[in-house]
Amino acid sequence: MTQVTPPGWYPDPGQKPEGPRTERWWDGSVWTEQTRAAETGAAPGPPAYAPAAPGAHPQAYGYPQTSQPPGQFGHPGYPGYPAYPEPKPRRGLKIAIAAGVAVVVLGGIVGGVYALTSGDGDGKSDRADSSSSPSADPGLPQAPGDGPGGSGGSGGTGGAGGESGAPQAPGSGGGFAADLVNGVSVPVLDGWTGGTTKGGNAGVTTGPYACPGDTKQQCVRGGAFSASAEALKLKATGAKAAAEEDISKNAQESYGGAIYGKITSHKELASEAVTVAGQKGYLVRWQVVTAKGDDGYVESLVFPAPADPKSLVVVRFGIDVNDKAPDVTSMDKITKGIKKSAIAEGGGNGQNV
C-alpha cells in the first residue's frame, strides 16, 4: 500500500535561489498558490521521496520512464512537485517542458499520449513502459492523473529532451496547475487532471487509455503543457513569430514518428492574436492528418511571461480527432482561463490563492 503526503506547509518547490526562503501549501493532492515566509531556524532539506499514486499503474500525462525516479514511493518528509502518471504513445503530440537547463520530455499523442523521457538534457528520449510504474519527477508527490492527448506532449508522442518525469496530481476538474517558472496558472477543466512538473512547469490532461500502437503504453485524448520559449530552443523573440516557429515542431513531436506514422498533411485552422493573462499573445492551430491512428489538433500558444515580459511562455496543446476526445474548444477555454500567479515571484502570506 502506498502512502499519501498529508496537507501542510512544505519548502516551496518554486523557491528562487536568490530570494528569501518560502513555504508552499500542499493540499494533499496538488500544490496550491498559497505561500508564506519559511520559518526561521530550519533550512530546507533535500527533496524527499514522493509518494506514489494509488494503484499499481496510475495513468497520467507526462513521460514514461525507463526506470523509476527516486522518491516515487514512500512517505516523503515533505512533498515535491506533484507528478503526473505517465501517459504513453498513441498518436500525436510530443511536448517539451523545461525549467532552466532541464527539459521535461512529455510524450503525448493526440488520441493517446505517448510518454518519452530523458534526464540527460541531450534531447534524446527513452521510451518507458507506463505500465511498469507511474511516471513521476524525483521528489514529486504523485497521484493518479491523465496524460495529454496524443503521444508525445500535449497530446502527442514525444518531447524535447531534458528533465525526466511529468507532473501528476489526483483529482479531476477544478483548480489550476501551477507553472512555477513562468508565473502563470493553467486551469484544470472538468474531467481533466493537472499538476506541476519537477522542472516547475504546468500540465493538464484528460482521457487516459491504452495506446493503439502499443497497448502496454498509456495514452490520453487531450493535453496542454507549458514551457519557456528558451527551453524549447525557439529563436523568435516575439509571440507571433515564436508561435509560427513552434507549431510545426509541436505537430511533428506530437503526431510524427515511426510508431504512429508520419504526418501526411495539415490544415491551418487559426492564426490570430489573443490576450492571455493580461499579455498580448498569439496562437497558431493546425489539424494534422497522420498515416495511422487518429488525426489530431495541435496548437502553439505564446505570450510574454507576466512576471518577466522579456521571457516568452509557450503552451502546447494536443487533442485527438476522436469522439472520445474533448472538443477542440477546450483549447480556447484553457487559454481564457490562464492567469498570472505569484508563484514565480516568491513570498506571500499563505492566505491568498
N, C-alpha and C positions, 0 to 999 in steps of 0.2 A: 504494500500500500504506500502510495506517495504522500508527502505532506505538503501543506499549503502555507505559504508565508502569511502570517497574520497581519491585519491592518496596523499601520503605525507610521511614525516618523523615522526615516532612514536617510543615510548620506545621499545627497542629490546626485543621480547618475549624470545629470547635465551640468554639474559643477564646473565652472571655468577655473583653470589652474591659477590665474592671476587674481581671481575675485575672492571675496570673503566666503568662508565655508557655509554652506546651506544644507538644509534637510528638506526632503520632499515626502508628501503623504502618499503611502501605498494603501489602497482601499481593500486589499485582499485579492484583487484580480488585475488591476492596472494602475499605473502611475497617474496621479491627478495633477492639476496645475497648482496645487497648494504648496507653498514653500515657506520656510522660516529660517531665521539665522540659526546656525548649528550651535548646540550647547557648548559652552567653553569647557576645556579640560579634557575632552575626549576627541582625539584626532580620528578621522575615519580610517578604518582598517581596509584591507583588500577586499574586493567583492567576494561574497561567499557564494557557495554553490546555489544555483537557482532551483526552486522546487519544480518537479516535473508536473505536467498537466495530468489530470486524472485520465485513466485509460492507458492501455498498453501502447496504442498507436494513435495519439492525438492527431487531428487533421489541422492544417494551418496553412497560411500562405507563407512564403518565405523561401527557404532554400534547404533542400535535403543536404545532409552532410555525410561525408564518408566515414566519419567517426563521431562519437558523441562528444560534444563540447564539455569542458569542465564545468562543474556546477550545474548539472542538469537535474540531478535528483537530490533528495535530502532536504533538510530544513535549514535554509541559509541564516546566517547571523543577521543579515538584512537583505532585502530584495534588490535585485539588479534590474536591468531593463526588462519589462515583460517581453517574453519571446513568443513568436507565433509558431504554431505547429508547422511542420514543413509541408508545403504543397509540392506536388510533383508534376512531371511533364504531362501535358495534354496536348496542347496545341497553341501556341500563342506567344504571349509576351514574355520578354525577359526584362527584368528591371534591375538597374544597378542602383544600389543605395549606398551612399558613402558618408563618412564623417571623418574629416581630416584625411589621413592617408589610407584609412581603412574603407574599403568599398564593399558593401554587402551585396552579394550576388543573389538576386532574387530570381528564382526560376518559376515563372508563372506562365501559364499558357492560356490563351483566350479559349475558353471552353474547357479549361483544365490547366491548373498551374503546374508547371514543371519546375522543380526546385534544383538549383545548382548552387554550390557554394565553393568559395575559395578563400583561404585565410592568409595567403601569401601576398595578396595585392598585386600579383603579376598579371592579372587578367585571365588566368587560366582557371577554369572552374571544374570541379569534380562532381560527377553525378553521385547522388546518395540515395539510398532506398529509404523513403519516408516511412516505410512500414517497419523498419527496424527500430526507429526511435523518433521521438518528436524533435523537430528542428528547433534549436534554441541557441541564443547567444550566450557565451560564457557569462555567468553571473546574472542572468535574466530570469526573473520569476517567470514561470511558464504555465500556460493554461491552454485548454483546447481552443482552437481557432480555425479560421478558414484561410485559404490562400487566394491570391488574386486570380482572376480568370485568365487562363492562358497557361503556357508552360514555362515562362521564364521571367516573370516580373509582375507587373500589374495585371497580368493575365496572359503571360507568355511563357517561354521556356527558359530563359537564362537570365544572366545579368552581367553587369560589368564586374570584373574580378575584384577581389579585395577581401573585406571582412567577412567572416563566415557567420552563419546564423541568421535568423529572421525574427522579427518581433512577434510576439504571440500573446494573446490575452483572451480569457474566457469572456463570455457574455456576448449577447447578440443585439445590436442596435442600442442607440442612445450613447451620449457622451462623445468624447473626442480622443483621437490618437495624437499624442504629442510629438512634435519634431523639436527635440531639444537643441538641435544645431542651428536651425534657421528661425526659431522663434515663432512657429505657427502651429496651429492645431487643426487636424483633419477630422471632419465629422464622421461618426460611425452610424450609417443608416440602419434602419430596421432590417434585421436578417443578416447584417454584416457583423464582423468582428474586427477589432483593431488593437494596435499597441505600438510600442516604440522599439526600434531595433537597438542592438548593442551600440551601434555607432551613433545612436541618438536621433534617427530619422523616424518618420511615421509610416504606417502601412495599414490598410484596411482591405478585407477580402470577404468573399461570400461564395457559397455553393461548392463545398468540397466533394470530390468524387474520384473514383478510380480512373486513372488516365487510360484512354482508349489504346494508346500505343504501348503501354506497359501498365497492366493492372496492379502491379506492385507499387507503382508510384501514385502519389496523391496530387490531384489537380483541383482547381477551383474555377468557378464560372466567371468571376469578375474580381478586379482588384485595383488598387491605386497606391502608389508609393512615392514618397518624397525624397529628394536628394538635392545636393547643391550642383549647380552647373559646373563648377570647378571639379567636383568629384567625378562627374560624368565626362570630364575632359572636353567640354564644349568650348569652342574657340570664340563663338559670338559673345558680344558683351551687352547686347540689347535683347529685350524679351522676345520681340518678333523674330529676329534673326536666330536666336537660340532655339525657339520652338520649331522653326523651319529646319534647323540643323539636326535637331534631336529626333523628329518624327520618324525618319527612315531607320535610324538606329533602334528606336523603340520597337518599330514594326518587325524589323529583322530579328532582333533579340527575343521578341515575343513569339512570333509565328514562323520564323525561318528556321533552318536547320534540318539535318538529315532525319531526325526522329519524327518530326511532324510534317516534313516535306517543305519545299521552298514556297515562297510567296510568288504566285503566278501573275498576279495583277493587284492593283489597288485603285481606289477612287477617293478623292478628297471630298469630305463631307462638310468641313468647316475650316475656315482660316480667318480668325477675327480677334479684335481687341476685346479684352474683358477686364473688369476690375476684381481683384482678389485681395482680400484682407486689407482693403484700402489702397492697394497698389495697382498701378496700370500694368496689366499683363497681356499675354497673348496666348492663344491656343490654336493648335492645328490637329484636326481629327481625320483619320482615314478609316475606310473599310477595306480590309485586305482579304484576298481570296487565296487559299492555300491549296497545295497539291493533294493533301489528305487531311481528314478530320474537319472539325468546324472551322469556318472562317471567323474573322473577328473584327472588332472595332478597337482601334488604338488611338490614344490622344496624348499629346505632349503639351502640358500647360506650364508656362514660365512667367514668373513675376519677381520683382525685387523683394528681397527679404525685408520685412517690416523693421527689424532691428538694425539692419545694415543694407540700405538701398543699393550699395555698390555691389552687393552679392546677389546672384540670381538663384531662385528656388525653382526646381523642376519637379512637377508631379506627373508621373507616367501612369496612364490608365490603360486597362485592357479588359474587354468584355467579349465573351463568346457570342457568336451568332447562333443562338440555340434557344428553344422555347423554355428551357430550364434556367437560362441565364437571366440576370437582371436586365431591365430595359436600359437602352443606351442613354436615356435621360438621367440615369443615376450619375453619370459624369457631371452633368450640369448641377445636380443637387449637391454633390460633393464640392464642386467648385464654389458655389454660392455660400456654402457653409464653412469654408476655410476661414479661420480667423487668426488675428495676431494673438500671441500669448507672451507672457513674461518669462516663460521657461528659460530661454537662452540668455536672459538678462540677469538672472540670479536674484536673490533677495526675496522679499515678500514677507507678509506677516502670518502666512499659513491659514488665513481666514478667507481670503477671496479666491474664487475659482474663475 
